[in-house]
Amino acid sequence: VSQSRYLQAGKLKYVLTFEAETRSKSPTGAVARTYVPVLTVRAEKLKSNTIVIKSDVNAHELFDVSNLIFKIRSYPAINERMHVAYEGVKYRIKLIDHNREERSITLILEKLNE
């Protein structure tokens, strides 16, 4: 197996923090959902797609839809229900693509509207 099939440590320049949902009940019975950090990993940023649509019809509205794509080492605990923090911004996991031969995961993240 050639060395190029595996992630190279020098390319893992970005830090991602994975957060899992926890639920707690208040004394009044209200359920509160929070996300707590469970895993921090280094990642390679593969591609960043930004689609900007400018509309002259509705008061010059500007829409920005951003997806980030990262490659990380394989971690079995990662799932689509988690959130990801990257540079102080929270993202939801849109897609997890496992590459068993390379022992890596490609993630597509979508910015959360908080």
LINSULJO-V613335 format. One record per residue. N is the residue number from 1. RES is the residue in three letters. SS is DSSP state (@ for helix, = for strand, . for the rest). PSI is psi in whole degrees, -180 to 180 (none if undefined). OMEGA is omega in radians with two decimals (none if undefined). Layout:
BEGIN
n->[N | N]
res->[RES | RES]
ss->[SS | SS]
psi->[PSI | PSI]
omega->[OMEGA | OMEGA]
END
This chain:
BEGIN
n->[1 | 2 | 3 | 4 | 5 | 6 | 7 | 8 | 9 | 10 | 11 | 12 | 13 | 14 | 15 | 16 | 17 | 18 | 19 | 20 | 21 | 22 | 23 | 24 | 25 | 26 | 27 | 28 | 29 | 30 | 31 | 32 | 33 | 34 | 35 | 36 | 37 | 38 | 39 | 40 | 41 | 42 | 43 | 44 | 45 | 46 | 47 | 48 | 49 | 50 | 51 | 52 | 53 | 54 | 55 | 56 | 57 | 58 | 59 | 60 | 61 | 62 | 63 | 64 | 65 | 66 | 67 | 68 | 69 | 70 | 71 | 72 | 73 | 74 | 75 | 76 | 77 | 78 | 79 | 80 | 81 | 82 | 83 | 84 | 85 | 86 | 87 | 88 | 89 | 90 | 91 | 92 | 93 | 94 | 95 | 96 | 97 | 98 | 99 | 100 | 101 | 102 | 103 | 104 | 105 | 106 | 107 | 108 | 109 | 110 | 111 | 112 | 113 | 114]
res->[VAL | SER | GLN | SER | ARG | TYR | LEU | GLN | ALA | GLY | LYS | LEU | LYS | TYR | VAL | LEU | THR | PHE | GLU | ALA | GLU | THR | ARG | SER | LYS | SER | PRO | THR | GLY | ALA | VAL | ALA | ARG | THR | TYR | VAL | PRO | VAL | LEU | THR | VAL | ARG | ALA | GLU | LYS | LEU | LYS | SER | ASN | THR | ILE | VAL | ILE | LYS | SER | ASP | VAL | ASN | ALA | HIS | GLU | LEU | PHE | ASP | VAL | SER | ASN | LEU | ILE | PHE | LYS | ILE | ARG | SER | TYR | PRO | ALA | ILE | ASN | GLU | ARG | MET | HIS | VAL | ALA | TYR | GLU | GLY | VAL | LYS | TYR | ARG | ILE | LYS | LEU | ILE | ASP | HIS | ASN | ARG | GLU | GLU | ARG | SER | ILE | THR | LEU | ILE | LEU | GLU | LYS | LEU | ASN | GLU]
ss->[. | . | @ | @ | @ | . | . | . | @ | @ | @ | . | . | = | = | = | = | = | = | = | = | = | = | = | = | . | . | . | . | . | = | = | = | = | = | = | = | = | = | = | = | = | = | = | = | = | = | = | = | = | = | = | = | = | . | . | . | . | . | . | . | = | = | = | = | = | = | = | = | = | = | = | = | . | . | . | . | . | . | . | . | . | = | = | = | = | . | . | = | = | = | = | = | = | = | = | = | = | = | . | . | . | . | = | = | = | = | = | = | = | = | . | . | .]
psi->[129 | 154 | -29 | -10 | -11 | 158 | 141 | 129 | -36 | -21 | -10 | 75 | -10 | 150 | 125 | 137 | 121 | 136 | 134 | 148 | 137 | 147 | 139 | 152 | 135 | 167 | -25 | -8 | -3 | 138 | 126 | 128 | 128 | 159 | 128 | 141 | 133 | -18 | 132 | 129 | 162 | 146 | 158 | 127 | 117 | -44 | 147 | 118 | 125 | 125 | 119 | 124 | 122 | 125 | 124 | -7 | -47 | 76 | 38 | 45 | 144 | 122 | 132 | 112 | 116 | 135 | 139 | 144 | 125 | 155 | 131 | 169 | 155 | 128 | 114 | -25 | -16 | 132 | 168 | -15 | -10 | 160 | 159 | 132 | 129 | 120 | 43 | 4 | 141 | 140 | 153 | 153 | 118 | -36 | 139 | 118 | 109 | 133 | 96 | -36 | -40 | -11 | 48 | 169 | 133 | 129 | 136 | 123 | 144 | 131 | 136 | 144 | 97 | none]
omega->[-3.10 | -3.12 | -3.06 | 3.13 | -3.09 | 3.08 | 3.11 | -3.06 | -3.12 | 3.13 | -3.11 | -2.99 | -3.02 | -3.11 | 3.07 | 3.06 | 3.13 | -3.10 | 3.11 | -3.14 | 2.98 | 3.12 | 3.10 | 3.13 | 3.06 | 3.10 | 3.13 | 3.12 | 3.12 | 3.14 | 3.12 | 3.07 | 3.06 | 3.10 | -3.12 | 3.12 | 3.13 | -3.07 | 3.05 | -3.09 | 3.02 | -3.03 | 3.01 | 3.12 | -3.05 | -2.99 | 3.06 | 3.13 | 3.04 | 3.12 | 3.13 | -3.13 | 3.12 | -3.10 | 3.09 | -3.07 | -3.05 | 3.01 | 3.08 | 3.11 | 3.12 | -3.14 | -3.13 | 3.13 | -3.05 | 2.98 | 3.04 | -3.14 | -3.13 | 3.00 | 3.14 | 3.01 | -3.09 | 3.06 | -3.08 | -3.06 | -3.08 | 3.11 | -3.06 | -3.14 | -3.11 | 2.95 | 3.13 | 3.04 | 3.12 | -3.14 | 3.06 | -3.13 | -3.14 | 3.13 | 2.98 | 3.12 | 3.13 | -3.09 | 2.99 | 3.14 | -3.12 | 3.01 | -3.04 | 3.14 | -3.12 | -3.06 | -3.11 | 3.07 | 2.98 | -3.11 | 2.96 | -3.08 | 3.12 | -3.10 | 3.10 | 3.03 | -3.12 | none]
END
